[in-house]
């Protein structure tokens, strides 16, 4: 029996799942983890489509939204805007 390698994007197949995933990741309060999660969402939606819609280069976007990346806040906001997702601050 051959097992398939786990990939979170297999489970990000609707907007509700995407939003729940990003909310859970935000609870970790880790910017690199959030950037990576946003990269996973972008891959699930289509990295090329997100790059084109946000006006960012696909390779640069892929690099910025990796675990090694360090995206600028405006990059994150462009991607979130393209996904029609907003961040909220709560206490």
Z-matrix of the N, CA and C atoms (Angstrom, degrees):
N
C 1 1.449
C 2 1.525 1 108.73
N 3 1.304 2 116.23 1 124.18
C 4 1.457 3 120.92 2 179.75
C 5 1.529 4 108.80 3 -100.10
N 6 1.324 5 115.37 4 126.21
C 7 1.462 6 120.78 5 179.19
C 8 1.520 7 110.30 6 -89.06
N 9 1.300 8 115.27 7 142.82
C 10 1.454 9 121.49 8 176.66
C 11 1.522 10 108.40 9 -83.73
N 12 1.315 11 116.35 10 137.94
C 13 1.462 12 120.67 11 178.03
C 14 1.529 13 109.21 12 -64.73
N 15 1.343 14 115.93 13 134.52
C 16 1.460 15 120.87 14 -179.69
C 17 1.521 16 110.60 15 -66.85
N 18 1.314 17 116.50 16 132.99
C 19 1.462 18 122.67 17 173.97
C 20 1.520 19 107.45 18 -140.36
N 21 1.323 20 115.79 19 118.44
C 22 1.465 21 120.95 20 -176.02
C 23 1.527 22 111.97 21 -57.10
N 24 1.325 23 117.87 22 -28.30
C 25 1.470 24 117.88 23 -177.01
C 26 1.530 25 112.31 24 -65.75
N 27 1.322 26 117.08 25 -18.08
C 28 1.465 27 119.68 26 175.32
C 29 1.532 28 111.52 27 -64.47
N 30 1.336 29 116.53 28 -20.10
C 31 1.460 30 121.68 29 -177.63
C 32 1.528 31 113.01 30 -105.76
N 33 1.326 32 116.63 31 -4.07
C 34 1.469 33 121.17 32 -179.62
C 35 1.521 34 109.07 33 -97.43
N 36 1.316 35 115.48 34 62.95
C 37 1.463 36 120.32 35 -172.35
C 38 1.526 37 114.61 36 -104.68
N 39 1.345 38 117.08 37 7.08
C 40 1.466 39 119.43 38 173.65
C 41 1.529 40 108.42 39 -154.18
N 42 1.324 41 115.71 40 163.85
C 43 1.462 42 120.79 41 -175.18
C 44 1.530 43 112.49 42 -62.03
N 45 1.310 44 117.70 43 -36.03
C 46 1.464 45 120.90 44 179.00
C 47 1.523 46 110.79 45 -62.62
N 48 1.320 47 116.97 46 -43.16
C 49 1.467 48 120.95 47 178.93
C 50 1.525 49 110.71 48 -65.36
N 51 1.329 50 117.15 49 -40.20
C 52 1.467 51 121.04 50 178.99
C 53 1.521 52 111.15 51 -61.51
N 54 1.311 53 116.19 52 -46.26
C 55 1.467 54 121.12 53 -177.70
C 56 1.524 55 110.35 54 -66.67
N 57 1.318 56 117.43 55 -43.59
C 58 1.465 57 120.57 56 178.95
C 59 1.526 58 110.36 57 -62.26
N 60 1.307 59 116.94 58 -43.25
C 61 1.465 60 122.21 59 178.42
C 62 1.529 61 110.56 60 -58.70
N 63 1.327 62 117.57 61 -49.84
C 64 1.468 63 120.53 62 -179.85
C 65 1.524 64 111.58 63 -63.84
N 66 1.317 65 118.22 64 -38.11
C 67 1.466 66 120.98 65 177.58
C 68 1.529 67 111.91 66 -63.95
N 69 1.314 68 116.98 67 -42.74
C 70 1.467 69 120.76 68 178.88
C 71 1.526 70 110.06 69 -64.27
N 72 1.314 71 116.93 70 -42.42
C 73 1.465 72 120.78 71 179.45
C 74 1.527 73 111.00 72 -65.01
N 75 1.323 74 117.38 73 -40.02
C 76 1.467 75 120.52 74 178.66
C 77 1.520 76 111.86 75 -60.36
N 78 1.321 77 117.66 76 -31.18
C 79 1.457 78 121.31 77 179.27
C 80 1.528 79 112.10 78 -62.97
N 81 1.327 80 117.07 79 -21.25
C 82 1.461 81 121.29 80 178.95
C 83 1.527 82 111.77 81 -75.39
N 84 1.326 83 117.33 82 -17.32
C 85 1.464 84 122.49 83 177.38
C 86 1.533 85 111.86 84 56.86
N 87 1.329 86 115.96 85 40.90
C 88 1.465 87 122.50 86 -178.69
C 89 1.527 88 108.21 87 -124.67
N 90 1.339 89 117.73 88 108.06
C 91 1.469 90 120.31 89 -176.31
C 92 1.526 91 114.20 90 -58.39
N 93 1.316 92 117.68 91 -38.29
C 94 1.471 93 119.82 92 -179.65
C 95 1.534 94 110.90 93 -68.26
N 96 1.311 95 115.76 94 -39.15
C 97 1.462 96 120.52 95 178.06
C 98 1.533 97 110.23 96 -65.36
N 99 1.338 98 116.47 97 -39.94
C 100 1.463 99 119.82 98 178.39
C 101 1.528 100 110.90 99 -66.30
N 102 1.327 101 117.25 100 -42.76
C 103 1.464 102 120.34 101 178.30
C 104 1.524 103 110.54 102 -60.41
N 105 1.331 104 116.76 103 -43.08
C 106 1.466 105 121.06 104 177.85
C 107 1.528 106 110.76 105 -63.06
N 108 1.332 107 116.59 106 -42.82
C 109 1.466 108 120.30 107 178.83
C 110 1.523 109 110.60 108 -63.03
N 111 1.321 110 116.65 109 -40.68
C 112 1.466 111 119.98 110 177.65
C 113 1.531 112 109.61 111 -64.58
N 114 1.322 113 116.59 112 -34.93
C 115 1.467 114 120.76 113 173.68
C 116 1.511 115 111.73 114 -63.59
N 117 1.320 116 117.40 115 -39.24
C 118 1.468 117 120.95 116 176.61
C 119 1.524 118 110.76 117 -63.51
N 120 1.321 119 116.74 118 -41.50
C 121 1.467 120 120.84 119 177.77
C 122 1.527 121 109.70 120 -64.02
N 123 1.322 122 116.69 121 -42.63
C 124 1.469 123 120.37 122 178.62
C 125 1.523 124 110.67 123 -62.36
N 126 1.330 125 116.83 124 -40.10
C 127 1.474 126 119.32 125 176.49
C 128 1.524 127 110.80 126 -64.02
N 129 1.327 128 116.78 127 -40.07
C 130 1.464 129 120.47 128 -179.97
C 131 1.527 130 111.22 129 -64.22
N 132 1.323 131 116.16 130 -36.24
C 133 1.472 132 121.08 131 -179.35
C 134 1.529 133 111.81 132 -85.60
N 135 1.328 134 116.56 133 -17.22
C 136 1.458 135 121.89 134 -177.29
C 137 1.520 136 109.85 135 109.54
N 138 1.315 137 116.35 136 102.46
C 139 1.462 138 121.57 137 -175.55
C 140 1.524 139 111.68 138 -57.29
N 141 1.318 140 117.33 139 -41.35
C 142 1.470 141 120.43 140 179.98
C 143 1.521 142 111.25 141 -63.65
N 144 1.322 143 116.63 142 -41.29
C 145 1.463 144 121.23 143 179.10
C 146 1.525 145 110.73 144 -64.59
N 147 1.329 146 117.04 145 -44.35
C 148 1.468 147 121.46 146 179.15
C 149 1.522 148 109.90 147 -64.29
N 150 1.319 149 117.27 148 -43.65
C 151 1.466 150 120.90 149 179.74
C 152 1.519 151 110.71 150 -60.80
N 153 1.318 152 116.42 151 -47.34
C 154 1.465 153 120.33 152 -179.03
C 155 1.531 154 111.57 153 -63.91
N 156 1.320 155 116.79 154 -45.31
C 157 1.467 156 120.88 155 -177.96
C 158 1.525 157 112.67 156 -67.62
N 159 1.328 158 116.60 157 -30.44
C 160 1.468 159 120.35 158 -178.43
C 161 1.519 160 112.65 159 -90.49
N 162 1.334 161 116.66 160 -10.24
C 163 1.461 162 120.26 161 -179.10
C 164 1.522 163 112.96 162 80.04
N 165 1.320 164 116.85 163 17.52
C 166 1.459 165 121.74 164 -179.79
C 167 1.521 166 110.06 165 -107.52
N 168 1.315 167 117.03 166 151.71
C 169 1.463 168 121.05 167 177.03
C 170 1.519 169 110.77 168 -70.96
N 171 1.320 170 116.58 169 141.03
C 172 1.455 171 120.84 170 -176.51
C 173 1.518 172 112.07 171 -60.71
N 174 1.325 173 117.88 172 -47.47
C 175 1.467 174 121.18 173 -179.56
C 176 1.522 175 111.65 174 -64.26
N 177 1.333 176 115.97 175 -43.03
C 178 1.468 177 120.19 176 179.10
C 179 1.525 178 110.51 177 -64.30
N 180 1.322 179 116.35 178 -40.17
C 181 1.463 180 120.85 179 178.95
C 182 1.521 181 110.68 180 -65.51
N 183 1.311 182 115.77 181 -44.86
C 184 1.460 183 120.66 182 178.91
C 185 1.527 184 109.90 183 -59.49
N 186 1.309 185 117.61 184 -44.79
C 187 1.465 186 122.89 185 179.49
C 188 1.536 187 111.14 186 -64.79
N 189 1.340 188 116.63 187 -45.09
C 190 1.472 189 121.01 188 -178.25
C 191 1.522 190 111.86 189 -64.04
N 192 1.324 191 116.59 190 -35.54
C 193 1.470 192 120.88 191 -175.78
C 194 1.526 193 112.59 192 -97.74
N 195 1.315 194 115.85 193 27.19
C 196 1.465 195 120.81 194 174.01
C 197 1.523 196 107.92 195 -100.11
N 198 1.312 197 116.85 196 170.35
C 199 1.458 198 120.72 197 179.95
C 200 1.528 199 111.09 198 -65.14
N 201 1.331 200 117.25 199 -25.26
C 202 1.462 201 121.27 200 177.59
C 203 1.525 202 112.13 201 -87.09
N 204 1.321 203 117.04 202 -11.81
C 205 1.459 204 121.33 203 -176.08
C 206 1.517 205 112.66 204 -73.28
N 207 1.303 206 114.14 205 164.69
C 208 1.466 207 121.19 206 176.42
C 209 1.533 208 106.87 207 -142.87
N 210 1.332 209 116.08 208 73.44
C 211 1.464 210 118.83 209 -173.29
C 212 1.525 211 112.61 210 -69.35
N 213 1.305 212 114.48 211 147.91
C 214 1.457 213 120.08 212 173.79
C 215 1.520 214 108.13 213 -71.80
N 216 1.326 215 115.09 214 156.07
C 217 1.470 216 120.06 215 -178.12
C 218 1.524 217 111.03 216 -61.43
N 219 1.337 218 117.58 217 -34.35
C 220 1.460 219 119.07 218 179.77
C 221 1.528 220 110.95 219 -68.16
N 222 1.321 221 117.58 220 -31.39
C 223 1.470 222 120.47 221 175.14
C 224 1.523 223 109.87 222 -64.56
N 225 1.327 224 116.39 223 -46.67
C 226 1.465 225 120.00 224 178.29
C 227 1.526 226 111.09 225 -59.41
N 228 1.326 227 116.35 226 -44.67
C 229 1.466 228 119.78 227 -179.03
C 230 1.525 229 111.82 228 -65.60
N 231 1.329 230 117.88 229 -36.53
C 232 1.469 231 120.24 230 177.36
C 233 1.529 232 110.44 231 -63.50
N 234 1.309 233 115.96 232 -42.71
C 235 1.468 234 119.74 233 179.78
C 236 1.524 235 110.12 234 -67.03
N 237 1.317 236 116.60 235 -45.88
C 238 1.467 237 119.92 236 178.45
C 239 1.523 238 110.93 237 -59.84
N 240 1.325 239 116.93 238 -41.87
C 241 1.464 240 120.68 239 178.85
C 242 1.530 241 110.49 240 -63.18
N 243 1.309 242 116.87 241 -42.48
C 244 1.468 243 121.10 242 177.96
C 245 1.524 244 110.88 243 -61.10
N 246 1.335 245 116.58 244 -36.77
C 247 1.459 246 121.32 245 178.30
C 248 1.527 247 112.78 246 -80.23
N 249 1.339 248 116.05 247 -4.71
C 250 1.458 249 122.56 248 -177.06
C 251 1.533 250 110.60 249 59.99
N 252 1.337 251 114.93 250 43.46
C 253 1.454 252 123.54 251 -179.44
C 254 1.513 253 108.16 252 -121.58
N 255 1.317 254 117.12 253 141.46
C 256 1.466 255 122.74 254 179.04
C 257 1.519 256 109.73 255 -121.71
N 258 1.327 257 115.58 256 144.22
C 259 1.462 258 120.58 257 172.72
C 260 1.512 259 108.87 258 -87.43
N 261 1.325 260 115.96 259 149.29
C 262 1.470 261 120.96 260 177.74
C 263 1.521 262 108.19 261 -130.20
N 264 1.312 263 115.67 262 143.17
C 265 1.455 264 121.57 263 177.07
C 266 1.523 265 107.25 264 -105.22
N 267 1.328 266 115.91 265 127.75
C 268 1.459 267 120.46 266 179.58
C 269 1.519 268 108.98 267 -133.08
N 270 1.286 269 114.69 268 168.26
C 271 1.461 270 119.78 269 178.12
C 272 1.508 271 109.16 270 -122.73
